Amino acid sequence: MYRFKRVVVKIGSNVLTQADGTLDLKRIEAIVTDIAKMHKAGIEIILVSSGAVASGRSELKIEKKLDSVSSRQLFSAVGQAKLINHYYDLFQKHGLHCGQVLTTKESFATRRHYLTQKDCISVMLENGVIPIVNENDTISVTELMFTDNDELSGLLATMMHAEALIILSNIDGIYNGNPSDPASEVIREITPEGNFTKYIQTGKSSFGRGGMLTKYNIARKVSGEGIYVIIANGKRDGILSHLIEKNCTIPHTTFMANQKKASGVKKWIAHSESFAKGYVVLNEGATQALITKASSVLLVGITEVGGEFAKGDIVKILNSEKEELGVGIAQYDSDKARENIGKKGQRAFIHYDYLYLD
């Protein structure tokens, strides 16, 4: 009946809130009922839920003006407690337990922290607990924030080896025109080779930080790593259980999974570009070898080392025009790399197993 066994579900703020910014409790209850149905059918679900800031904003009436960081911290601190309490009570009605996981972008920056999070969520799933994940907005500041929960959900889907990522928005998917135009239709399927950026609307959501362009870019990257990504309308009743059926007729957009799946380490590296501590520039010969043969990055082919990084840090790989080719895990610190730049006979600066090409 159902085609997936482990699914990450991301619910956007516009799904969980009403037009006035307050929580839509009936919608939350309907989604929980749908998740409970899937859970009882043996599907493992990891829920990424927005709505904390919107929830707190509707709860508090602030007299003095706050800066954007302070207001986000305040609203999320109050709103997250309110939101998780609603989820807890609603799942209890179905005889299910949920648990809260608050994370930050920094928690994905090192392999050790990455695996610690994975172990935490894994033990919750093994014991029948539904993880509810959100960014910890109380301690995240601008430069350390996720783009939005779409980015977070993509990281979780790859980290937890999910078969599918479902992103619920307030429209049916990606359209081949303006969604408000009656002549526009939902694009039902996007292959790894397809490019539909010309159809993407660039506006952002009313209560969240993201927009359809962010969703599209995340979906392309995640599907490229062997995970199906579905964008659908979370305002439709029973949408989740319908989407994971083999012959779903409800309008939605599916990004088809690349059948060549990457290893767990490569998946982590693929999403670690924003954590890069430095970069290396390759000469023309090394660039061609990397692109055509997918080889390791050798010191003999490096012409420049930028930034300060330690062994094991993520670094960007650039061509001579300073265009990004990919990212990888450095096997030397920046000082050692500079000492050996251009030398033959040294071990690889980035081994192919720890390399991700764009």
C-alpha positions in Angstrom: 0.0 0.0 0.0 2.7 2.5 1.0 5.9 2.8 -1.0 8.3 4.2 1.7 9.4 3.0 5.1 11.2 6.0 6.4 10.1 9.6 5.6 11.1 13.1 6.7 8.1 15.4 6.7 8.7 19.2 6.8 5.7 21.4 7.6 6.0 25.1 6.7 4.8 28.0 8.8 2.1 28.9 6.2 0.6 25.4 6.7 0.5 25.7 10.5 -0.7 29.3 10.8 -3.9 31.1 9.9 -4.0 34.4 8.0 -3.7 36.4 11.3 -0.5 34.6 12.2 -2.0 32.4 15.0 -1.6 28.7 15.1 -4.2 26.7 13.0 -4.9 24.1 15.7 -7.4 22.2 13.4 -4.7 21.8 10.7 -2.1 20.6 13.2 -4.6 18.1 14.6 -5.4 16.8 11.0 -1.7 16.4 10.3 -1.0 14.5 13.5 -3.9 12.2 12.8 -2.4 11.5 9.3 1.0 10.9 10.8 -0.5 8.6 13.4 -2.1 6.6 10.7 1.2 6.2 8.9 3.0 5.3 12.1 0.6 2.5 12.9 1.2 1.2 9.4 4.9 0.8 10.2 6.2 3.9 8.6 9.0 5.8 10.5 8.4 9.5 10.4 10.7 12.3 11.4 8.8 15.6 11.6 10.4 19.0 10.9 8.0 21.6 12.1 8.1 25.3 11.6 5.7 27.6 13.4 7.5 28.3 16.7 8.2 32.0 15.9 4.7 32.6 14.5 3.3 30.9 17.6 5.2 33.1 20.0 4.4 36.2 18.0 0.7 35.6 18.3 1.0 34.9 22.0 3.0 38.0 23.1 2.2 41.6 22.8 5.5 43.5 22.9 5.3 47.2 23.6 8.9 48.2 22.8 10.5 47.6 19.4 13.1 44.7 19.3 15.8 44.1 16.8 15.2 41.1 14.5 17.5 38.7 16.4 16.1 39.5 19.8 12.5 39.3 18.6 13.2 35.9 17.0 14.8 34.6 20.2 11.9 35.8 22.4 9.1 34.6 20.1 10.7 31.2 19.5 11.4 30.6 23.2 7.7 31.1 24.0 6.3 29.7 20.8 8.4 26.4 20.8 7.0 25.5 24.2 3.5 26.2 23.0 3.9 24.3 19.8 5.5 21.1 21.3 2.8 21.0 23.9 0.1 20.9 21.2 2.0 18.1 19.4 2.5 16.1 22.6 -1.2 16.3 23.6 -2.4 15.4 20.1 -0.1 12.4 19.7 -1.1 11.2 23.2 -4.7 10.9 21.9 -3.4 8.3 19.4 -1.4 6.5 22.0 1.9 7.8 20.6 4.9 9.6 22.1 6.8 12.4 20.4 10.1 14.0 21.4 11.6 17.4 20.8 15.0 17.8 19.0 16.3 21.3 18.8 19.3 21.8 16.6 21.6 24.4 15.1 23.6 24.6 11.8 26.8 24.2 13.9 25.6 20.8 15.0 26.0 19.5 11.4 29.4 21.1 10.9 31.6 18.3 12.4 31.2 14.7 11.7 31.2 13.9 15.4 28.2 16.2 16.2 26.5 15.0 13.0 26.7 11.4 14.1 25.6 12.2 17.7 22.4 13.8 16.3 21.9 10.8 14.1 22.2 8.4 17.0 19.7 10.4 19.1 17.1 10.4 16.4 17.8 6.7 15.6 17.1 5.6 19.2 13.9 7.6 19.2 12.7 5.8 16.1 13.8 2.4 17.4 11.6 3.0 20.5 8.5 4.2 18.6 9.0 7.9 19.5 8.2 10.5 16.7 11.1 13.0 16.6 9.9 16.6 16.1 12.8 18.7 14.9 13.2 22.4 14.7 16.1 24.9 14.6 16.9 26.3 18.0 16.2 29.9 17.2 16.9 31.0 20.8 20.7 30.6 20.2 20.9 30.7 16.4 22.0 34.1 15.0 22.1 35.3 11.4 25.4 33.9 10.2 24.7 30.5 11.9 21.1 30.0 10.9 19.8 27.5 8.4 18.4 29.2 5.2 15.1 27.8 6.6 13.6 24.5 7.7 13.7 23.3 4.1 17.5 23.2 4.4 17.3 21.5 7.8 14.9 18.9 6.5 17.2 18.1 3.6 20.1 17.6 5.9 18.0 15.3 8.1 16.7 13.3 5.2 20.3 12.5 4.0 21.6 12.0 7.6 18.8 9.5 8.5 18.9 7.7 5.1 15.2 8.5 4.5 13.6 7.1 1.4 11.6 10.3 0.9 11.4 13.9 2.0 7.9 15.5 1.9 7.8 19.3 2.0 4.4 20.6 2.8 3.7 24.2 1.7 0.5 26.1 1.0 0.4 25.4 -2.7 0.2 22.1 -4.6 3.8 22.0 -5.9 5.9 23.6 -8.6 3.8 25.1 -11.4 4.7 25.7 -15.1 3.6 29.3 -14.7 2.3 31.7 -12.0 0.3 29.6 -9.5 -2.4 32.3 -9.5 -2.9 31.8 -13.2 -5.7 29.3 -13.9 -3.8 28.2 -17.0 -0.8 27.1 -15.0 -0.5 23.4 -14.1 1.5 21.5 -11.5 4.7 19.8 -12.8 4.1 16.3 -11.6 7.6 14.9 -12.0 11.2 16.3 -12.2 14.1 14.1 -13.1 17.7 14.6 -11.9 18.5 15.9 -15.4 15.6 18.3 -15.6 15.9 22.1 -15.0 12.8 24.0 -14.2 14.2 27.1 -12.5 12.5 29.3 -15.0 9.2 28.4 -13.5 10.1 29.2 -9.9 8.5 32.1 -8.1 11.1 34.0 -6.1 8.9 35.4 -3.3 9.1 34.2 0.3 6.4 32.9 2.5 4.4 35.1 4.8 5.6 33.7 8.1 8.7 31.7 7.2 12.1 32.6 5.8 12.1 30.4 2.7 10.3 30.3 -0.6 9.8 28.0 -3.6 13.3 28.7 -5.0 14.9 27.4 -1.7 12.6 24.3 -1.9 13.6 23.6 -5.5 17.3 23.9 -4.8 17.1 21.7 -1.7 15.0 19.2 -3.6 17.5 19.0 -6.5 20.4 18.3 -4.1 18.5 15.7 -1.9 17.0 13.8 -4.9 20.5 13.8 -6.4 21.6 11.7 -3.4 19.0 9.0 -4.0 16.0 10.3 -2.0 12.6 11.1 -3.4 11.4 14.7 -2.7 7.8 15.6 -2.8 6.4 19.1 -2.6 2.7 19.3 -1.9 -0.1 21.3 -0.3 -0.3 20.7 3.5 -3.7 22.3 3.7 -5.3 19.3 2.1 -6.8 16.7 4.5 -5.0 13.3 4.5 -2.3 14.6 2.2 0.6 12.7 3.8 -0.8 9.2 3.7 -2.0 9.8 0.2 1.4 11.0 -1.0 3.2 7.8 0.0 0.7 5.6 -1.7 1.9 4.0 -5.0 -0.7 5.7 -7.2 -1.4 9.1 -5.6 -3.7 11.2 -7.7 -3.6 14.4 -5.6 -1.6 17.2 -7.4 2.0 17.4 -6.2 5.5 17.6 -7.6 7.9 14.7 -7.2 11.7 15.0 -7.7 12.8 11.6 -8.8 15.6 10.0 -6.8 18.9 9.5 -8.4 19.4 5.7 -8.6 23.1 6.0 -7.9 23.2 6.5 -4.2 26.0 8.3 -2.4 27.7 7.0 0.8 26.8 8.4 4.2 30.1 10.4 4.4 29.6 11.8 0.9 26.0 12.9 1.8 27.3 14.8 4.8 30.0 16.4 2.7 27.5 17.4 0.0 25.6 19.5 2.5 28.7 20.9 4.2 29.6 23.7 1.8 28.5 26.4 4.1 30.8 25.0 6.8 34.0 25.3 4.7 36.9 26.8 6.6 39.1 27.5 3.6 39.7 26.7 0.0 42.3 25.4 -2.5 42.7 26.5 -6.1 43.7 23.8 -8.7 45.7 24.2 -11.9 44.1 23.3 -15.3 45.5 19.7 -15.3 44.2 18.9 -11.8 40.9 20.5 -12.7 40.5 18.3 -15.8 41.5 15.2 -13.9 39.0 15.9 -11.2 36.1 16.5 -13.6 36.9 13.7 -16.1 38.3 11.0 -13.9 36.8 11.9 -10.5 40.2 11.5 -8.9 41.6 12.6 -5.5 42.9 16.1 -5.1 46.7 16.0 -4.9 49.0 18.7 -3.6 50.9 18.8 -6.9 47.9 20.2 -8.6 47.2 22.9 -6.1 48.3 26.5 -6.8 46.8 28.4 -3.9 45.6 27.6 -0.3 43.2 30.1 1.3 41.9 30.4 4.8 42.9 28.7 8.1 41.7 25.1 8.6 42.7 22.0 10.5 43.0 18.4 9.3 39.5 17.0 9.0 37.8 20.4 8.2 35.7 21.0 5.1 37.4 23.0 2.3 36.1 24.3 -1.0 37.8 23.2 -4.3 38.1 26.0 -6.9 39.4 26.1 -10.5 41.8 28.7 -11.7 38.9 31.1 -12.4 37.9 30.7 -8.7 34.7 28.8 -9.7 33.6 26.2 -7.2 34.1 22.6 -8.3 33.1 20.9 -5.0 34.0 20.4 -1.4 35.9 17.8 0.6 37.6 16.9 3.9 41.2 18.1 4.1 43.9 15.6 5.1 46.3 18.4 6.0 45.9 21.6 8.0 46.3 24.8 6.1 50.0 25.4 7.2 51.1 22.0 6.1 49.2 22.3 2.8 51.0 25.6 2.1 54.4 24.0 2.9 53.8 21.2 0.4 51.9 23.0 -2.3 52.8 21.8 -5.8 55.0 18.9 -4.5 54.9 15.5 -6.0 54.8 12.2 -4.0 52.7 13.4 -1.1 49.5 11.7 0.1 46.3 13.1 -1.3 45.1 16.4 0.1 41.5 15.2 -0.4 40.9 11.5 -1.0 38.2 10.7 -3.5 36.1 8.9 -0.8 35.9 12.3 1.1 35.1 14.4 -1.9 31.8 15.8 -3.3 31.7 17.4 -6.7 29.0 20.0 -7.7 
